[in-house]
Amino acid sequence: MLAPLRDYLCPKDPKSSPLLCVTKECYFGRLSVGVHPGKPGYEEARWISSEDVNTEHLLDVFTTIDPDSDHVWDVCSYFMDHLHWHRPRLVLLGPKIEALPDTHPSKPRCLFWLSRLYSLVGNYVECKRLLNHALRFQREQGDSLGISQILVHLSEVNRLLDLHEEGIQQVKEALEICEQLNDTTTRARYLCGLAWLLYEDQQLDAAEEAVSQSIDLLPERVDQTLACLSRRILGKIHSSKGEMEKAIDNFEAALRISASLDWHYEQFWNHYDLAELFFDYGRFDDSQAHVERAKSHAVDDTYLMGRAMDLQALFLYQQRRLREARVEALCAASAYEKVGAVKDLERCRDLLQYIKEKMEEPTTSRESDSNGERLDTVTCYAY
């Protein structure tokens, strides 16, 4: 539909409108499936990118007039699942979801997908709050697999909040649950998550062992999305060990897999990681090329575009191209502010302050350190 439904379908009694009810059944029917890269239905689910406003309006109407319906709230969770993969943004339904009775069977799933949207826009504190809320419900219901899934996503958020020890303990608890359930596929995925945490905690050998176990449990041909994630973390590990060629090989392998899945999110991060790697080795043209490719995969994602501009600003700053760096950093800060990415916004403002201080130095002082080496103040500006 070319125009938003809310402009036409606003009867006093929505259930009395045959057009609204038929439209609801059409949209809700298409939504009632899970989506995942490489799985059937993933490509077809892209329709949500142009119909997200209409869909959210329908959900707002029917969660208001029929708040006790399990079906409506299940569709709401599928809607957020679709947004997670194809239209990453926050929804206006958050307060309604949190206001659901604690006994409502759809509440944990809705809270989970709402938290995932907060994670995608960089608001990790809110994401963690919602996941902890969902975890409490799952523990009360005794859903072992559900508990393990939330624990792993909590561990991921704690990694992004630099709370590595807490995250490691959570993913280890999730792995114990998988062993009890004899769930090899899920265990392989969780081992990959453990590898990320160990990597960021500078336990590089342990991280490499964890991702190797993941690959052994589920070979690359069995699960392409896991293969993509495993290759990327191996690239990060080899990069940290100074093994440039191995790092490049793994990043490029991850790019091939993510391209075959049309998975723009992972294509973005692999180009991002390659940009960092090439910059560290002084290959500035290659680095810039990967920043631009990263941007090409973030066209419809404000947060990811902010990250790409932020990284480019850092590179320009380290090359003493201060005015260009300031422009990129201001654009990145605007993107972060728009989506509520508080941690990234604070870090970006630190970079803007570094740029300001450097621009205010006498010209001779700026020229004296124009050899391209990193400044000490930048070493704390970590991604």
Sequence and secondary structure as in RCSB ss.txt:
>XXXX:A:sequence
MLAPLRDYLCPKDPKSSPLLCVTKECYFGRLSVGVHPGKPGYEEARWISSEDVNTEHLLDVFTTIDPDSDHVWDV
CSYFMDHLHWHRPRLVLLGPKIEALPDTHPSKPRCLFWLSRLYSLVGNYVECKRLLNHALRFQREQGDSLGISQI
LVHLSEVNRLLDLHEEGIQQVKEALEICEQLNDTTTRARYLCGLAWLLYEDQQLDAAEEAVSQSIDLLPERVDQT
LACLSRRILGKIHSSKGEMEKAIDNFEAALRISASLDWHYEQFWNHYDLAELFFDYGRFDDSQAHVERAKSHAVD
DTYLMGRAMDLQALFLYQQRRLREARVEALCAASAYEKVGAVKDLERCRDLLQYIKEKMEEPTTSRESDSNGERL
DTVTCYAY
>XXXX:A:secstr
  S GGGT   SSGGG HHHHHHHHHHHHHHSS   TTSTTTTGGGGHHHHHHHHHHHHHHHHHH TT HHHHHH
HHHHHHHHHHHS    TTHHHHHHS TT TTHHHHHHHHHHHHHHTT HHHHHHHHHHHHHHHHHHT HHHHHHH
HHHHHHHHHHTT HHHHHHHHHHHHHHHHHHT HHHHHHHHHHHHHHHHHTT HHHHHHHHHHHHHHS TTT HH
HHHHHHHHHHHHHHHTT HHHHHHHHHHHHHHHHHTT HHHHHHHHHHHHHHHHHTT HHHHHHHHHHHHHT TT
 HHHHHHHHHHHHHHHHHTT HHHHHHHHHHHHHHHHHHT HHHHHHHHHHHHHHHHHHHS HHHHHHTTT    
GGGGG   
